[in-house]
Amino acid sequence: MHGNQETVPVVFEQGEFVSRQTHWDEMTVTFERAPLGMDSRPLFHGLPGDACQCRHWGYVISGRMRVIYQDGEEIIGAGEAYYLAPGHNVVCDEAGEIVEFSPRHEYRETMEAVAARTAGAAAQAG
């Protein structure tokens, strides 16, 4: 199996943020383009620790991101490979692109929890 930013389908697009995803065996493979200032904290608010619960391995093609954990932060920039443990959030300090690999079941469970929380909040507001 193989793919690139042109062949992997877009699954989410909002403004300048674009996420392309596919599944290879037990992994979710994601190509993302994120704008300056993109902040994952509102997305994961309400999950344990108000943070993403999925592990990710990836590579920063361009840009720079600040990874926030409860006990500290780290900066990951262009040309660097990374591992993100559960309990993280990401803020884009510089617009950029990444390719990321995540365990398929963990990714699905986390995003289903986000969707359920978002649907519940929308129902309360309506």
C-alpha positions in Angstrom: 0.0 0.0 0.0 1.1 3.5 -0.6 -0.3 7.0 -1.0 0.4 10.7 -1.0 -1.3 14.0 -0.4 -3.0 13.9 -3.8 -4.3 10.3 -3.7 -5.5 10.0 -0.1 -9.1 11.3 0.2 -10.0 14.4 2.2 -12.1 13.5 5.2 -12.3 16.9 6.9 -11.8 20.4 5.7 -12.5 23.6 7.6 -10.9 26.8 6.4 -7.2 26.3 5.8 -7.2 23.0 7.8 -7.3 19.9 5.6 -7.1 16.3 6.8 -6.7 13.4 4.3 -7.0 9.9 5.7 -6.9 6.2 4.8 -6.6 3.0 6.7 -3.8 0.5 6.2 -4.3 -2.6 8.2 -4.6 -1.5 11.8 -3.2 2.0 11.2 -4.9 5.3 10.3 -2.6 7.2 8.0 -3.2 11.0 7.9 -1.9 13.8 5.8 -2.8 17.2 7.4 -2.3 20.8 6.5 -2.9 23.2 9.4 -2.9 27.0 9.5 -1.0 29.2 12.0 -2.8 29.2 15.3 -4.7 26.0 14.9 -5.4 24.8 18.4 -6.8 21.3 19.2 -7.8 22.1 22.8 -11.4 23.1 22.0 -11.9 19.8 20.0 -10.8 17.6 22.9 -12.5 19.6 25.7 -14.6 17.2 27.7 -12.4 14.1 27.1 -10.2 12.9 29.9 -7.7 15.6 30.7 -9.3 17.7 27.9 -6.8 16.1 25.6 -6.5 13.6 22.7 -6.5 10.0 23.9 -4.8 8.5 20.9 -1.1 7.7 20.2 0.5 9.2 17.1 3.7 8.7 15.2 4.6 11.2 12.5 6.8 13.5 10.6 6.6 17.3 10.2 7.0 18.1 6.6 6.8 21.9 7.1 5.9 24.3 9.9 6.1 24.0 13.7 3.8 22.7 16.4 3.7 23.0 20.1 2.6 19.8 21.8 1.0 20.4 25.2 0.8 17.8 28.0 -0.4 18.4 31.5 3.3 18.3 32.7 4.9 20.4 30.0 5.3 21.3 26.4 7.6 20.4 23.5 8.2 22.1 20.1 8.4 19.9 17.0 9.4 21.4 13.7 10.0 20.7 10.0 12.2 17.7 9.4 11.5 16.0 12.7 9.8 12.7 13.5 7.7 12.5 16.6 5.7 10.3 18.9 2.7 11.8 20.8 1.5 9.9 23.9 -2.2 10.0 24.9 -3.1 13.2 26.9 -1.8 15.7 24.4 -3.0 18.8 22.5 -1.4 20.6 19.6 -1.1 24.3 18.8 0.4 25.3 15.4 3.0 28.0 16.0 3.7 28.0 12.3 1.4 26.8 9.5 2.6 23.5 8.1 2.0 19.9 7.0 2.5 16.5 8.7 2.1 12.9 7.9 0.9 10.8 10.9 0.2 7.2 11.8 -2.2 6.2 14.6 -3.6 2.9 15.8 -6.9 2.7 14.0 -9.1 1.6 17.0 -7.6 4.3 19.3 -8.1 7.0 16.7 -11.7 5.9 16.0 -12.6 5.7 19.7 -11.2 9.2 20.3 -13.0 10.7 17.3 -16.2 9.0 18.2 -16.0 10.5 21.7 -15.4 13.9 20.2 -18.4 13.5 17.8 -20.7 12.4 20.7 -19.6 15.3 22.9 -20.1 17.7 20.0 -23.5 16.3 19.1 -24.6 16.5 22.8 -23.5 20.1 23.0 -25.4 21.0 19.8 -28.5 19.3 21.1 -28.4 21.3 24.3 -27.9 24.5 22.4 -30.8 23.8 20.0 
